[in-house]
């Protein structure tokens, strides 16, 4: 991970941290690259208990999306 002088309101890491190993340097770089109040959003891979990959509202995070996004402003003007 390269450090940058830029800062970001949002850093999204989709299913990548499982491949890195020790995450301390990655998290430190993300923390330095976020603006105050910025968000580091992470997704991880995890199989369902019965390896049942059908859509089941009890097993997906979509019902929480409105609460998570409640304070988001526009990303681009």
C-alpha positions as CSV (number, residue, x, y, z in Angstrom):
1,X,0.0,0.0,0.0
2,X,1.4,3.3,-1.0
3,X,1.1,6.4,1.2
4,X,-0.3,9.5,-0.4
5,X,-0.4,13.2,0.6
6,X,-4.1,13.2,-0.4
7,X,-6.9,12.7,2.1
8,X,-10.2,10.9,1.5
9,X,-13.6,11.0,3.1
10,X,-14.1,7.3,2.3
11,X,-11.7,4.4,1.8
12,X,-13.4,1.2,0.7
13,X,-11.6,-2.2,1.0
14,X,-13.7,-4.9,-0.6
15,X,-12.6,-8.4,0.4
16,X,-8.9,-7.5,0.3
17,X,-7.6,-7.5,3.9
18,X,-7.7,-11.3,4.2
19,X,-4.8,-11.4,1.7
20,X,-2.5,-9.0,3.5
21,X,-1.5,-10.7,6.7
22,X,-0.5,-8.2,9.5
23,X,-2.9,-5.3,9.1
24,X,-1.3,-2.8,11.4
25,X,0.6,-1.0,8.6
26,X,-2.5,-1.0,6.3
27,X,-4.8,0.3,9.0
28,X,-2.2,3.0,10.0
29,X,-1.9,4.1,6.3
30,X,-5.7,4.2,6.0
31,X,-6.0,6.3,9.2
32,X,-3.4,8.8,8.0
33,X,-5.2,9.1,4.6
34,X,-8.7,9.7,6.0
35,X,-10.1,13.2,6.5
36,X,-11.3,13.9,10.1
37,X,-14.6,12.0,10.4
38,X,-13.7,9.9,7.3
39,X,-14.9,6.3,7.0
40,X,-12.9,3.1,6.4
41,X,-15.5,0.6,5.0
42,X,-14.4,-3.0,4.9
43,X,-16.1,-6.1,3.6
44,X,-14.9,-9.6,4.3
45,X,-15.7,-13.0,2.8
46,X,-17.5,-15.5,4.9
47,X,-19.5,-18.5,3.8
48,X,-22.9,-19.1,5.2
49,X,-23.2,-21.8,7.8
50,X,-24.9,-24.3,5.5
51,X,-23.1,-23.0,2.4
52,X,-26.6,-21.9,1.3
53,X,-26.0,-18.9,-1.0
54,X,-29.7,-18.1,-1.7
55,X,-31.0,-14.7,-0.9
56,X,-32.2,-14.7,2.6
57,X,-33.0,-11.3,4.2
58,X,-32.0,-12.7,7.6
59,X,-28.5,-13.3,6.4
60,X,-27.6,-10.2,4.4
61,X,-26.6,-6.7,5.5
62,X,-28.9,-4.9,3.1
63,X,-31.6,-4.2,5.7
64,X,-29.1,-2.1,7.6
65,X,-28.1,0.0,4.6
66,X,-30.5,2.9,5.4
67,X,-29.1,3.3,8.9
68,X,-25.5,3.1,7.7
69,X,-26.1,5.7,5.0
70,X,-28.3,8.0,7.0
71,X,-25.7,10.7,7.5
72,X,-24.0,10.4,4.1
73,X,-23.9,13.5,1.9
74,X,-23.3,13.6,-1.8
75,X,-20.1,11.9,-2.9
76,X,-19.7,14.1,-6.0
77,X,-21.1,17.6,-6.8
